[in-house]
Amino acid sequence: MACLNGMIKLDKDYFQVDVLHLAPDLLGKVLVRQFADGALARWRITETEAYRGEEDGACHARKGRTPRTEVMYEEGGRIYVYLIYGIYWLLNIVSGPKDDPQAVLIRGLEEIKGPGKVGQLLKLDKSFYGEVISDSSRLWFEDGEAPLKILTEPRVGIDYASEQWRVKPWRFIADK
């Protein structure tokens, strides 16, 4: 972990864990965005979702390696963005070891609910795909205070998955 302006930047090793550990652990961490004009903004992460490998019927990797999911097969710490509805880029962070496709969807930040709104706020685009988060000069995570309580709920927007996968409590929410 590196120290930037008194804040501890999370290094690549932090993301080398199972997604079911990483997703709740990211709550309370700080997402930092350096925009093209030099402006720097920070937000606490308040909601995440876990997607865990080819066996997870809700995970994009459920159909195996594709050009879209290739980054999920890299070792943890890379950015996985994808476009939905032709307008929203969603932010995911790959976790775990190489060739074990897992990722955490960032669903909410302080005052911002919904992964589409998060992507808009961060001004994400395809250029972020595959970027190593700990090496990035435009998007990274810093350590932060864990919430006192974490709520778990089923994941959202996965109607294509069987009930077995729709009901998994793999959405994590920081309780105020």
Secondary structure, 3 states (H helix, E strand, C coil): CEEECCEEECCHHHHCCCHHHHHHHCCCCEEEEECCCCCEEEEEEEEEEEEECCCCCCCHHHHCCCCCCHHHHCCCCEEEEEEECCCEEEEEEECCCCCCCEEEEEEEECCEECHHHHHHHHCCCHHHCCCECCCCCCEEEECCCCCCEEEEECCCCCCCCCHHHHCCCCEEEEEC
